[in-house]
């Protein structure tokens, strides 16, 4: 059986496995740096979110005026202004933005995790224990963030970004090493 027929592009990934491995290693290193400089990474993350909201606000307001005759003018205008205000606040006050975002995430983890765990207990899901465990971990994370807030607001986002980069990089590296070992599809030159 040819792996190229199962997953299109797998032959190209096998051929370029070294670049994929380099990407994985780079992401792991970037994640390690982001984790070690969690406060700086948190502030940069908040600034990036703020800038993206500013850009989105400009486009949303432009869309409101450009498409005013289609209806929804006030909704688009209000959304654009809200994006601009929130983006400006995050850019102007990144530390306060980090505290606020962390508080919102803590509540999200607490409520969302509790609901997921309870729902999984009430519904007979296949392998539902994983959903319960996931919910419990989220509840514990939410409690931890709330009890250590506001201090956690300064480092949590940066730590989360760094850990995410490390795991994504590890996945890309593992993927590169796995596709390197795939056999050449039938009829393809090595």
Residue, then its C-alpha position, 0 to 999 in steps of 0.5 A: x500500500x502506498x502512503x502517498x495514496x492515503x495522505x496526499x503530500x506525504x511523499x513531499x513531507x518525506x522528501x523534505x523531512x530535514x526542513x520539517x525537523x528543523x522547524x520542529x527544533x526551532x519551535x522547541x527552542x523558541x518555546x523554551x525561550x518564551x517559557x524562560x522569559x514568560x513575563x516578556x512573552x506575556x506582554x508581547x502576546x498582549x501587544x500582538x492581540x491589541x494590534x490585531x484588534x486595532x487592525x480588525x477594528x479599522x477593517x470592520x469600520x471600513x466594512x460598515x461604511x463600504x457596505x452600509x446599503x446591505x444592512x448591519x451598518x450599526x452592528x459593524x460600526x459598533x463592533x469596529x469601535x469596540x475592537x479599536x477601543x479594546x485594542x488600544x487599551x491592550x496596547x496602552x496597558x499591556x500589564x492590565x490586559x494580561x491581568x484581565x485576560x488571565x482572569x477571564x481564562x481562569x473563569x473559562x477554565x473553571x466553568x468550562x472544565x466543570x461543565x465538561x467533567x459533569x457532562x461527561x459523567x452524566x452522558x455515557x461517552x466512549x472513553x468518557x474518562x478522558x473528558x472527565x480528566x480533562x475537565x478536572x485538570x481545567x478546574x484545577x488550572x482555573x482554581x490555581x490561576x484564581x488563587x494566584x491572581x494577580x501575579x499569575x496574570x503576569x506570567x501565565x500567558x507567556x508560559x502557555x505560549x511557550x509550552x504550546x510552542x514546545x509541544x508543537x515543535x516536538x510534534x513536528x520533529x516527531x513527524x519529520x522523523x516518522x515520515x523520513x522512514x516511510x517507504x518510497x511510493x511505488x513507481x516513484x524514484x528515490 
